[in-house]
Amino acid sequence: MTEPEEQYTEGRVPQTVVMQVRRRAIWDIALSIVLLVLSYSAFLIGGLFAALGSGLAQDCTNCSASSASSLLIVFGASLALVTLLGTVLTIVLQATVHRSWWVGAATFLLVAVGWIVGFLLFAAALNHG
């Protein structure tokens, strides 16, 4: 009787027998954390400037400050949601051992670009009124 052929190669058990364990990349975890901290920092700095801009716009006599301020509130709320969703998605990807740095980068870019667009529209609304 002949022995069955060994399916083992290079001292590893085939994947069909034992699921191979994925390793977490330390650089991915660290980069994801740094990008999320940058996202929250950009959100907080933008919120500070939005509060300051809304407060200073109230003194403008020939401007539509209320509509411009409400525009900043809408942008702030939507960017808060983007930041929260980016954080949750990053945590889910980390928990399932997938690369997650790109979610942190996308969150940071969306928050930064979102505040820039919001402030440009705020300035346009002030000048329009």
ChimeraX attribute file (.defattr): number of C-alpha atoms within 10 A of each C-alpha:
attribute: neighborCount
match mode: 1-to-1
recipient: residues
	/A:1	3
	/A:2	4
	/A:3	5
	/A:4	6
	/A:5	6
	/A:6	6
	/A:7	9
	/A:8	10
	/A:9	8
	/A:10	6
	/A:11	6
	/A:12	10
	/A:13	13
	/A:14	12
	/A:15	10
	/A:16	7
	/A:17	7
	/A:18	9
	/A:19	9
	/A:20	11
	/A:21	8
	/A:22	9
	/A:23	8
	/A:24	14
	/A:25	12
	/A:26	9
	/A:27	11
	/A:28	16
	/A:29	17
	/A:30	12
	/A:31	16
	/A:32	23
	/A:33	18
	/A:34	14
	/A:35	21
	/A:36	24
	/A:37	15
	/A:38	19
	/A:39	27
	/A:40	18
	/A:41	15
	/A:42	17
	/A:43	21
	/A:44	14
	/A:45	14
	/A:46	22
	/A:47	20
	/A:48	12
	/A:49	15
	/A:50	22
	/A:51	16
	/A:52	11
	/A:53	18
	/A:54	20
	/A:55	13
	/A:56	11
	/A:57	19
	/A:58	14
	/A:59	10
	/A:60	11
	/A:61	9
	/A:62	10
	/A:63	16
	/A:64	16
	/A:65	24
	/A:66	14
	/A:67	14
	/A:68	25
	/A:69	21
	/A:70	13
	/A:71	18
	/A:72	24
	/A:73	17
	/A:74	12
	/A:75	22
	/A:76	22
	/A:77	12
	/A:78	14
	/A:79	22
	/A:80	17
	/A:81	12
	/A:82	19
	/A:83	22
	/A:84	16
	/A:85	14
	/A:86	23
	/A:87	22
	/A:88	13
	/A:89	15
	/A:90	24
	/A:91	18
	/A:92	13
	/A:93	15
	/A:94	18
	/A:95	11
	/A:96	12
	/A:97	15
	/A:98	16
	/A:99	16
	/A:100	22
	/A:101	22
	/A:102	15
	/A:103	21
	/A:104	24
	/A:105	19
	/A:106	17
	/A:107	25
	/A:108	24
	/A:109	16
	/A:110	17
	/A:111	26
	/A:112	20
	/A:113	12
	/A:114	19
	/A:115	23
	/A:116	13
	/A:117	13
	/A:118	21
	/A:119	20
	/A:120	12
	/A:121	16
	/A:122	24
	/A:123	15
	/A:124	12
	/A:125	18
	/A:126	19
	/A:127	13
	/A:128	11
	/A:129	12
